[in-house]
Amino acid sequence: MTYHFKCTLCGEEYDPHTTRYVCPKHGDDGILDTIYDYKRIAAATSPQKISNSRDYSIWRYADLLPLNDAAESAPPLAVGWTPLYHAKTLGADLGLSHLYLKDDGRNPTASFKDRASAVVVAKARELGVELITTASTGNAGAALAGLAAAAQMPTIIFVPETAPQAKIAQLLIFGSRVMLVKGNYDQAFDLCLAASKEFGWYCRNTAYNPYTVEGKKTASFEICEQLALTPFPSPATREWGARGEGWRAPDRIFVSVGDGNIISGLWKGLRDLAALGWIDKMPKLMGIQAEGSAACYNTWKAGTEKITPVNAVTVADSISADIPRDGVRAVRAVRETGGAYLTVTDDEILAAIPVLARRAAVFSEPAGAAAYAGLVKAVKQGLVKSDETIVCMITGNGLKDVKSAMQVAGEGIHIEPTLEALRKAMKT
Ligand SMILES: *Cc1c(COP(=O)(O)O)cnc(C)c1O
C-alpha cells in the first residue's frame, strides 16, 4: 500500500518512511492525515470483492489500510465486524423507524479501541519495534495490551490511577507493565509522550500516532457495508441491498467524543468511501460530549478551530479529556458534514444505560451510552427526522464499569432459600 502523510494544520506532506508521528513544524499538535492513491485502490478491489470476503474482521478492508502486508503483520485476534442491530423497539420509543446500534463492545477487549490498536500493532511489527507504549483512560490501553499479547510484543501503559477496576484488570492480565499515574488522563498522556521520546518506545498515543484514526475508520466501512446487506448481515442471510453495486451510508451517526479520534476516524472512513464512489452521500456526524468535558463542543459552538482546554469531570471516564488530542479534526468532522455537537449531563448518561439494555439488549459503559443520550436530546430538539437512517455507536461494553451501572440498575432482593420467603418477597 502506498500512501503519504499530510499535516492537518498546514497541509505539508511527509513520507511515512521518514516521519513517524506528527508534522515537525507543528510539534505535537501537527496531527497527520494518511493520503491514499484511490485509483490504485479502485484497481485492486471493489465493494463486491470485499463483501465476498470470508474474513469477518477489520482485515477484510486490508486494501484500504496503511500496511505493507496485513496478512503477515495483523495480530491474530478477531477485531471488528461487530453487529449492527436494527433497534426497532428502541427506535419506536423515539419515533424513529431506522435506528441502528453498532455494538462495538463486542470487540475482543470490549471496546472500539481494538480497531486502532490492531492497526498500530500491525504497523509496529512492520517497523520492527521492540516495545509499544500508550497513555489511556483505560480502553485504549486494554486494547493495546490485548492486541500486543496476541502479537507477543511487550507494552508499557500509562493510565490514571482512578481508572475503573475492570480496565486495570485487563491491562495487568494481558501482561502489560502498568503505570498508575497519580493524575488525570492528560497528565498520563504527556508522561507517556515524554517517555517514548526519552526511551525510544513506539508510541500509540491517540491521534499522535497517525495509524489510530486509520484503524478506527473501519467502523464506517462496516456500517456502510452492513447497511447494504439485508435483512441482517450474517453470512447466512447476506444479499445485496437495493443499489446493488455500492454500499449504503446512513443519514446520521451519533458518537461520543473525548479526544475526538473516533469521530475523526469515522469521518476518514466515510471520506475514503466517498472518494472511491462506493457511497453516494456523506452522513452527518453528531458528536456527543459530556457536559463536564466539552472542549470540542465549545470550539464548534464558537465557530472557530481554537481548542481551549477544560477541567474535565464526568462519570464517563472514556470521554474525559481536558485537551482533546484530535480536537481540530473532530470539530471539522461535524462542521463539514453538516452535523452538530450536543452535550449531555452525567445523569442523562447514566439513565441511558438501562434504557439501552432493556429496550435493545445492549449493555454499554457510560461513554457508549452518552451517544444514545445525545440522540434522545437531538430527537427532543427536533434535529432528526423520523425516517432518517440513524446509527448510534455503542463504543464500549457495560462490564467495563460495573460501578456506574450499579448506580442505575436497581436492586436485587435478598431472601432465605425457601418458597415462603419467595412468596413474601414477590408481594413487595
Ligand atoms: C475512547 C472512547 C470514546 C471516545 O473516543 P475519542 O477518540 O477519545 O473521542 C468513546 N467511548 C469509549 C467507550 C471509548 O473508549
The ligand as an SDF file (V2000), in Angstrom:
LIG
                    3D

 15 15  0  0  0  0  0  0  0  0999 V2000
  -12.1940    6.3100   23.6880 C   0  0  0  0  0  0  0  0  0  0  0  0
  -13.6390    6.1440   23.8310 C   0  0  0  0  0  0  0  0  0  0  0  0
  -14.5570    7.0880   23.3470 C   0  0  0  0  0  0  0  0  0  0  0  0
  -14.1640    8.3960   22.7300 C   0  0  0  0  0  0  0  0  0  0  0  0
  -13.2100    8.3370   21.7090 O   0  0  0  0  0  0  0  0  0  0  0  0
  -12.2800    9.6050   21.4530 P   0  0  0  0  0  0  0  0  0  0  0  0
  -11.4380    9.2180   20.3050 O   0  0  0  0  0  0  0  0  0  0  0  0
  -11.4990    9.8090   22.7160 O   0  0  0  0  0  0  0  0  0  0  0  0
  -13.1710   10.7480   21.1720 O   0  0  0  0  0  0  0  0  0  0  0  0
  -15.9030    6.8100   23.4820 C   0  0  0  0  0  0  0  0  0  0  0  0
  -16.3270    5.6910   24.0700 N   0  0  0  0  0  0  0  0  0  0  0  0
  -15.4830    4.7610   24.5460 C   0  0  0  0  0  0  0  0  0  0  0  0
  -16.0400    3.5570   25.2090 C   0  0  0  0  0  0  0  0  0  0  0  0
  -14.1190    4.9450   24.4350 C   0  0  0  0  0  0  0  0  0  0  0  0
  -13.2900    4.0220   24.9400 O   0  0  0  0  0  0  0  0  0  0  0  0
  1  2  1  0
  2  3  1  0
  2 14  2  0
  3  4  1  0
  3 10  2  0
  4  5  1  0
  5  6  1  0
  6  7  2  0
  6  8  1  0
  6  9  1  0
 10 11  1  0
 11 12  2  0
 12 13  1  0
 12 14  1  0
 14 15  1  0
M  END
$$$$
